[in-house]
Amino acid sequence: MTSMLVFSIFPFLLIYAAISDFRTMRIPNWLTGLMFLSFFPVAFIAGMPWDVMGWHLAAFGVVLAVCFGLFAFGLIGGGDAKMLAAAALWIGWWPLMGTYIVYTTLFGGLLAIIMKVWQALQLEHGIWGTEGVVRKILNKKLDLPYGAAIAAGALVTIPETWWRTFLAG
């Protein structure tokens, strides 16, 4: 019972971040901070070995460095960068880090398609019959609540991580 309560923290924070991002296009710092900090007591309660915890921290550090590089070039938002890294802390290192990134990317692509279709429907309604409708739709900037894709990628990946061994035992 305690393990299920403890392990509901991360999924709850992921879902909360996704909803927050959809509503406000922001992922609050306190939320990613809580996602980061909650890892440590949960790992301690679960009896995560120090070497495994080290690999989880390495995953966090590498993803944070890469994501802030992407943020510096304006390719992703700062909240997305912090959330990707905080979730990476829970996922751990290779090979599941690759799985997490692939799932997050696929969910992000699906999200982009859905949002672009929705945008097209909204624009088409307002400019029906005008020349250049497709060009206007394709040129309009699309802001994505990428926290939803990050949450989906992490939620799909987490059952295959080290945490499964604790829950099974």
Secondary structure as the mmCIF struct_conf table of DSSP 4:
data_model
#
loop_
_struct_conf.conf_type_id
_struct_conf.id
_struct_conf.beg_label_comp_id
_struct_conf.beg_label_asym_id
_struct_conf.beg_label_seq_id
_struct_conf.end_label_comp_id
_struct_conf.end_label_asym_id
_struct_conf.end_label_seq_id
HELX_RH_AL_P HELX_RH_AL_P1 THR A 2 PHE A 7
TURN_TY1_P TURN_TY1_P1 SER A 8 SER A 8
HELX_RH_AL_P HELX_RH_AL_P2 ILE A 9 THR A 24
BEND BEND1 MET A 25 MET A 25
HELX_RH_AL_P HELX_RH_AL_P3 ASN A 29 ALA A 46
TURN_TY1_P TURN_TY1_P2 GLY A 47 GLY A 47
HELX_RH_AL_P HELX_RH_AL_P4 TRP A 50 ALA A 72
TURN_TY1_P TURN_TY1_P3 PHE A 73 GLY A 74
BEND BEND2 LEU A 75 ILE A 76
HELX_RH_AL_P HELX_RH_AL_P5 GLY A 78 ILE A 91
BEND BEND3 TRP A 93 TRP A 93
TURN_TY1_P TURN_TY1_P4 TRP A 94 PRO A 95
HELX_RH_AL_P HELX_RH_AL_P6 LEU A 96 GLY A 126
BEND BEND4 ILE A 127 ILE A 127
TURN_TY1_P TURN_TY1_P5 TRP A 128 GLY A 129
TURN_TY1_P TURN_TY1_P6 GLU A 131 GLY A 132
HELX_RH_AL_P HELX_RH_AL_P7 VAL A 133 ASN A 139
BEND BEND5 LYS A 140 LYS A 140
TURN_TY1_P TURN_TY1_P7 TYR A 146 TYR A 146
HELX_RH_AL_P HELX_RH_AL_P8 GLY A 147 THR A 157
HELX_RH_3T_P HELX_RH_3T_P1 ILE A 158 GLU A 160
BEND BEND6 THR A 161 THR A 161
TURN_TY1_P TURN_TY1_P8 TRP A 162 TRP A 162
HELX_RH_AL_P HELX_RH_AL_P9 TRP A 163 ALA A 168
#
